[in-house]
Amino acid sequence: MYKKKTGYVLMRYVFTNKVWQRLLGLALPLACCLVLLLPATSEAHAILLQSDPANSAILKSPPSQVRMWFSEDLNPTFSTAQVISGADRQRVDTQDAHVPSNNSREMDLSLSANLAPGTYIVIWRTQSADDGHVLSGSFLFSVAAADGTVPQSSGAASIPNTLGAGNTGGANGQLDGPTFFSFIMVTLVELGTIFWIGAQLWRMFVPPVEQDESNIFKELRQQEERRFERSFAIPVLVITFLANLGVLIGQGLVIASGQALSLSMLLGLASNGRFGTYWTVREIIIVLALLVAIYTFLTKRRSAIINSAIAWINLLLALGLLIAMTLSGHAAATSNNILVFAVLVDWLHLLAASLWVGGMMYIATTYLPTLRGRSLQERTASLLSVLPRYSPLAITGVIIMAVSGPFNATIHMSSWEQLFSTAYGRALVVKVLLVGALLITSTIHLRIFRPRLAKDYAKYAASVEASTEVASTEATSTEMTEGGETTAKIDEDTTVDVEKEEKVSAPAEQVEQLEREVSRQATRLTKTLRWEPLLGIGVLLCTGLMNVFAGTLLPATPPPAPPPAQQTQATKPFTTTVKTTDNQFTIQLKVSPNRFGPNTFTVKVLDKNGKPDTNVGVSIYTTMLDMDMGTQTVNLQPDNQGGFNANGFLDMSGDWQIRIQIRTPDFKLHEVKVKMVTPY
């Protein structure tokens, strides 16, 4: 028999203690202040901020290169660009798109010399080195003719994009194939992580009920832990591991759908940038947690010390997994002045989701099923004893989410208008509504269902106790004496017997009525706890949509300051005329633009009579004199104009030695060395 003190005292303590209400009342105004006062610093994917030439620019003379600056650090392996003529749909860049080593947020590519007047389309694709997301876009610039007019072209609508599948869905707020796949994978990772971490927090911080004489609470806790270990731990971690791998595959689908499953593609995504590093850490932590889960599944009997060690190991792995997810997410891509705060708040937000949503998922899938088949008294006593011990965790999660959620919104959004004008904002609105519904539902069962159940269960327990005492008194009063004599006369005891019958029958009716009421309320509370996590899952679905739709936000970060003067000032190509060491050939060398980075090497070979000689082969060997960086070879090709050219790369500014080698048909080599200084 369970006394009313089993759960009622705890319930009274929870509901008479107003501390959590004060904290929640403080959190909500603070959240509003954070929304209104914190500076907007939107960072969502590597979005184009500025370009040279600028979008829609009309130039009097053709540019030699295109430079672009983005909102996040770029992964140079999978960030690229191309320039296409609007007139004949042909590429006019030299296919040397690259991220300079001195600015990881810049991408440059060279253009063919002497572009004809017309419209040109720059198509770019970026992968953020911070959060791993892939984004693509385009812009136009035009080169005017001598009379200032721009020849008409058929437009950019049908310009072919050879950069891969392209993130057209996520950037436009649509769930196309690659975007939908990424959404499913990201959501599964969050669902699995929050459920598994919520289980670890429950088992670590929800204290067990004091043991009663029948050890029923100890037995229920053991069944609950065994159910999670045998039915959920391994499957959840396996699904999370595979979904985390699916995140990389989703990025591969956006970059190049035909190579999304290639080992080289996956290794490239995992080994580049901050996202790749922390994605690998996530996978390693999941594998370690899976090994621990397999061990607990295979070992049925463990000492208390081993169980305690396993609990602490799982807790440390859970916290590490949260850190890895935060450092590979959007918060890690914010501006440096609030990077620490953004990462900390995002980590707290995930922790709060694990406490609240993860805990509710654990209740619905693991705790409640252990109560099936138990008596009404056992089920009710457990509900009224265990749930109050979880309430502090849930309330903590609510408070943290109330504060961290608006902060995250200010980080990623620049205006209230974006709540309704972007797919990210609309997903955020739905998420807020679901969180509100979840909060209302939790408040109803916390403030209404559980107090009523505790009150009626206390009456039920008292009535059962009273009924038992009355029945015991009746049995004693009707005993016969040892000699067969009755202990009361019939005439005198008639009234007493009637009074006793009324005294017994009244509590019996009351007990039966209270039992039905307790059963009804316990069933109502249980159903609420089973369906409540669905709202939490809806919240995580919205989080997944926000993840893939973050590219619909426009960055509020101001465009970067113009590059330093030495980087933008016009540099003169390096030109020189020299003779080979054997005086057989005269060589005219031109290096353009003669700047750190990609350059075009042009050579004209003149024979002894001063006439161009194209019946030779030309190679150039570049050596950095200020630092031992090895020697690079550039093989020049005929340009059908009496010369030879090719694109090469000067890895840094400073003193360079250029060795020019001429190969004649008789397999003789003629060469000369030239020194040059390359500015930035």
Secondary structure, DSSP 8 states (H G I E B T S, - for coil): ---GGGTHHHHHHHHH--HHHHHHHHHHHHHHHHHHHS------SS-EEEEES-TTEEESS--SEEEEEESS-B-TTT-EEEEEETTT--B-B-S--B--TT-TTEEEEEB-SS--SEEEEEEEEEEBTTT--EEEEEEEEEE--TTS-------STT----S-S--HHHHHT---HHHHHHHHHHHHHHHHHHHHHHHHHHHHHS------TT-HHHHHHHHHHHHHIIIIIHHHHHHHHHHHHHHHHHHHHHH-GGGTT-HHHHHHHHSSHHHHHHHHHHHHHHHHHHHHHHHHHH-S---HHHHHHHHHHHHHHHHHHHHHHHHTSGGGGS-GGGHHHHHHHHHHHHHHHIIIIIHHHHIIIIIGGGGTT--HHHHHHHHHHHHHHHHHHHHHHHHHHHHHHHHHHHHH-S-TTHHHHSHHHHHHHHHHHHHHHHHHHHHHIIIIIHHHHHHHHHHHHHHHHHHHHHHHHHHHHT---TTS--SS-HHHHHHHHHHHHHHHHHHHHHHHHHHHHHHHHHHHHHHHHHHHHHHHHHHHHHHHHHHHTGGGS---S-------HHHHS----EEEEEE-TTSS-EEEEEEES-SSEEEEEEEEEE-TTS-B--SSEEEEEEEESSS---EEEEE-EE-SSS-EEEEEEE-SSEEEEEEEEEE-TTS-EEEEEEEEEE--
